[in-house]
Amino acid sequence: MGEMDGYMRQWLIRKGAQSLDDMALVNVPEPHPGPGEVAVRVRACSLNYRDQLIPLGHYFGGAVDRDTVPLSDGAGEIVAVGEGVTGLAVGDRVAGLFFQNWDDGPPNPGSGPALGAPPATGMLQDVVVLPAHGVVPIAASLSFEEAACLPCAGVTAWHALMEGPRPVGPGRSVLVLGTGGVSLLAAQIALVAGARVIATSSSDEKLERVRAMGVHETINYRTTPDWGVRAAELAGGGVDHVVEVGGAGTLAQSIQAVGFAGEIALIGVLTRSGDTSPHGLMIKGASLRGIFVGSAGMARRLNQFIDAHGMTPVIDRRFAMEQAREAWEYQASAGLFGKVVITV
């Protein structure tokens, strides 16, 4: 595991962290599972936009109030099982769940801590101990690196498209914004489900890449500032499902894009200022549904869908455990196309 027997490597965001300089790779004793817990040998992790905010002290609640292992997203195999655990065994390939206590059903106040921010641990360590209900078997068709892309971004995309009042299917249209992790996974899910997909980017080169993935229509939002109107035209009068990852800076255009009785899935974390008035929804009878990742049930259904259809997450770049800092910097760069993975 680590240099010394019984020890392992673990990245920490230090208490009170304000920058990436406040992250450290340390050696700590390897943990063992207690009753109802499992120990997972982590093989790969992936980064999400929220992971940029936590070390800077900008996430919910401000700076971390304790040393915290980063990253909600990781996959590996179970190496030890605590007393009383049923249904899981040593050798099982599993991923952590973003919310540790949300098994299924609608959003609720008891979803529990989210991995990678206080009070929970995170996945960027050689071995992680989690409650048995806090892991889910990964899709059989995926590698550990691919499976590590799903716990936050994949479940978010699945929740947005497949768990609402009208799940995506043939004859429906989907608009995705940009080419980050959630947007590309949403485009892939929508394409597999048989929907017509429209994607935006400020880069023509990235738009060519999404077309190569099968996306039907593309809009460069830099050369087409009224991209919401254009998306509505391309969808034949209005888009059925908008995967709204931008937030305040993009919501007004997404409201222009959405069609009659359509739905905007509000993830909305990338921009902080702009027009957020919902009045444009009224005439169209459209709705705005808040999405904050999802449940274990959603993760299981996503994995079944992936195994049934052979969908593979887009991994942009891979970094070694020691290069975590570079992984953070690359994920925050303009080059991002899909997911950034750290191989443990």
Number of C-alpha atoms within 10 A of each C-alpha: 13 15 9 10 9 12 17 18 21 24 23 23 26 21 16 16 23 19 17 17 12 15 21 16 16 13 17 14 14 19 15 16 19 17 12 15 21 28 24 32 24 26 23 29 34 31 26 23 17 18 19 19 17 26 27 19 18 16 15 12 11 15 22 23 15 15 20 25 25 26 26 29 27 37 32 30 22 23 20 19 23 18 12 10 16 10 6 18 15 13 13 16 25 24 32 33 29 31 24 22 17 23 17 15 12 10 14 9 6 10 16 15 16 20 27 23 27 20 15 17 22 27 32 30 29 23 26 25 24 23 19 22 18 22 25 21 18 29 24 13 17 17 16 23 24 22 28 34 31 32 32 30 28 27 30 26 30 26 22 29 26 19 16 16 9 14 15 25 18 12 10 19 27 28 30 26 23 26 24 23 29 30 25 26 27 27 28 23 26 28 22 18 19 15 22 24 26 24 25 25 20 16 18 16 10 20 21 12 14 24 16 10 14 14 21 15 17 23 24 17 19 13 12 13 12 14 21 25 19 20 30 22 14 20 22 11 15 24 30 25 31 27 25 31 23 19 20 18 17 22 24 19 20 31 29 19 27 31 27 16 17 24 28 28 24 21 20 19 14 15 13 11 10 12 12 15 11 13 10 16 22 11 9 15 13 19 20 15 14 14 21 18 23 29 25 24 15 23 31 17 17 23 24 16 17 20 16 11 13 12 17 17 21 18 17 16 15 18 20 13 21 15 12 21 14 13 20 19 11 16 24 14 9 9 13 18 21 22 27 26 27 24 21 22
